[in-house]
């Protein structure tokens, strides 16, 4: 099986579905929902079944909440649902691994919205876990440092945009001085290419670290490239056992 051909076909179908939605729907909200469904369908088909793909909001045990999020990638077996209406859910930040914002056209205004959504997500605190008490304590190395939990990632998927260099310039203007784990991690633009991170030894990565730089690469296979980059991390995603008690500590029964 030629994986490149498979992803070329998937990419073509995504573009076709996007065009159909733009032509058939007049309401901007319905268009957005249709675009999100195109990306969700792809993720559900090609990411591990241990990951759940949903939409909604994330909350933490201190009462903070994110903005409305297009796609949340969370643990399919350990995630409690605090609220659900249709496919929209409210779930604890501890169970979420990544967020993907979906944009029809990623201009400066839409990139700014994605940046603010990223800030609302990465400001949430992951701490409602049962602590590891065994001899072996598991840690994860992401963003160039060790974590005792999985720090949430934030990606953007756009069907089109201005030039890659323009998007890259706008992205750097927003977050060039942020700590690596407080950035939009990578961007896929289906019609143009991928904006990602390049380490000092020249390797590409979905996630930044303190020594990496953000680069834009045009490619005829952006979907395969982006999938490869994010799946390297999402295939490893794991969480400690969720502890509900910090969320209900003030509740009286």
N, C-alpha and C positions, 0 to 999 in steps of 0.2 A: 504494500500500500504506500502510495506517495502522499505523505502528510501535507506537502506544499499544495498539491492539487486539491486535497480535501478542504483546506482552509481557503483556497482561492474560490471554491464553490460556495463555501459558507459566507465569505466576504461579499460575493456577488449577490447572494440571496438577501443579506442584510441591507445592502444598498437598494435592492429592488423593493424590499418591504418599507424602507424609509421613504422612497419616492412615492410609493402608493399611499402612504399615510399623509404625506404632504399634499398630494393632489386630491385625496378623497375627503379629508377632514378640514373643517374651517375653524374649529375652536382650538386655540393654542394649547389649552390643557389636555384635550384629547390627543392632539399631535404628540405632545410630550409623553403621555402615557403609552402611546403606540411605540414611540422610539425606545422607551425604557423596556417594553416587552420584548423587542427585538434583541436587545442586549441580554436580558434575563434568560431568554430562550437559549442563547449561545452558551452562557455560563452554566446553566443547569445541565446542558448536554456534555460539556467538556471539562468541567471541574469535578473533583472527587465527590461522591455522594455523601461523604462525611460533612460536607459544607451545605448549608441551606442558603437559598437566595431569596431575599424578601425586600420589602420597602417599608419606610416608616420613620421612627425616631429612636434615638438612643438616650438612655438616662443613666445617671450614676446614683450612688447611695447617699450623696450629699444634696440631692434634690435638683441637680443641674440637668439640663436636657439639650440635645442638639437641635439644629434646624431640621426641617423635613428633608429626608434623604431619598434619593432615587433608588439606589441599590445597596443593601446591607448584606455582607457575607458573614454568616455566623455559624456556630457549631450546631449541626443538625440534631444531635442527641442530648445536649446539655443545656439548651437555651429555653428558659421559661418565657412565656409570653404574658406580659403584664396587661396588655390591651390589644384587641384585634377588631378591625372593622374592614370586611372584605379582605384584601391582601395587605392592608396597612397594619403594621404592628408597632407596639412600643416594647422594646426589649432592653435588658441591662447591658451596659457597655462591656462588662466582663466577658460576655459570650460572643462579642463581635470581633472578627479578624480584620475586616477591610470594608471600605465604603467606596462605591463608584458613582460619580456624578455623570449623567448622560446629557449631552448637549447636541442640538441639531447643528448649530454653527457657533464655534468657540471664538467669538470676538472678545475685545477687551472687557466689555460689560459682563458677558457671561463668565469669563475667567475670574473676574472680581467676585461674582456670586459664588463660584466654586471655592475660591480662596476663603471667603467668609464661612461657608459651610464646613470646610476643612478645619478652620479654627474652632468652630462650635463642637466638632467631634473630638479633636485632639486635646481640648481643654477638659474633657471629662476624665474622672479619676477611676482607674481600675484598682479596686482594693477589696471587693467583697468576695474573697476566696477563703477556703479552708487552707491553712498553712501546711506546707510540707513538713512532716516531722520524722521522716525516715532518715536512714544513713545517707542515701543518695538524694540530693536536691537538684532538680533539673533547672537549667537556665537556658535562655536563648540569646544568640548574638545577632543583633539587628541594629542598624544605624551606627555601627562601629562600636557598640558597647553591649554589656551583659544586662539582660532583663530576667526577672523571675516570673514574668507573665508575658503574654504576647502583645506587644504594642500595636495599636490599630494603624492600618495603612489607609491612605486616601489616594484614589486614582480618578482620572477623568477620561471619559470616552466621548469623543465627538465625531459626528459624521463628516463634518467639514469645518474649515476655518480659513482665516487669512493665511499668509505664508507662515511656514514653520518658524522662520526667524522672527517674525512679528510676535507670534505666540510666546516664543522663548524669551524675547526681550520683555514682554509684559509680565511673564511669570517671574523672571529675575527681579524686576522692579518691586514686586510684592513681597518676595520671600528670600531674597538673596542673603540676608543677614540672620535668618531664622536658624535655630538649632536644627540639625538634620531630621529629627523625629517630629518637628512641627512645620512640615512643608507638605504641599501637594507632591506626592512621590513620583508619579509618572503620568504621562498623557498619551493616549492613542487617538490619532486623527485618521479615520478610515480612508479618506481620500488622499492623504499626504504622507504620513509617516508617524514616528514616535518621538516623544521628548522624554528622555530618561537620564540616568546618571552614569558617569564614566569614572572609574577609579583611576588612581595614579598610575597603575600598571596597564591601563587601556581597556579593562574589562567593563562591559555594560551591565547595569543592574537596575531593577525596578526601584530600589531604595537608595537614598543618598547616605553618605557618611561624612565625617568631618574632612576627609581629604578628597572627596569626589567633586566633580563639576557637572552641571546640567548641560546636556547637549541635545541637539535636534538632528534626527537622521531621516531623510526621505527614503522611502522604500516602496517597492511594488507589492510588498506583503506585510503591511503594518499590523494586520490582525494576528497573524502567526507570530510576528516578532513580539507584540505586546503580550499575547497569551503565554509565550515562552518565558518572558521576563517575570510576569506575576505568578505563574504557576510554580516556578522554582521556590517561591516563598509560601504560597497558599497550600502546596502539597505537604508542607512541613507544619502547618498551623496546628496548634494544640492549646488547650487551656486547663488550668487547675480546676478542681471541683468548686462550683459556684456556691456561695454562702448567702442565703436570702436574709439572714438576720440583720445585717447592717441597713437593709432597706426598710425594715419594719420595726426598728429599735424604739421609735417613738409611738408606735401604735399601742392602743389600749384595747384589750379583749374583754 
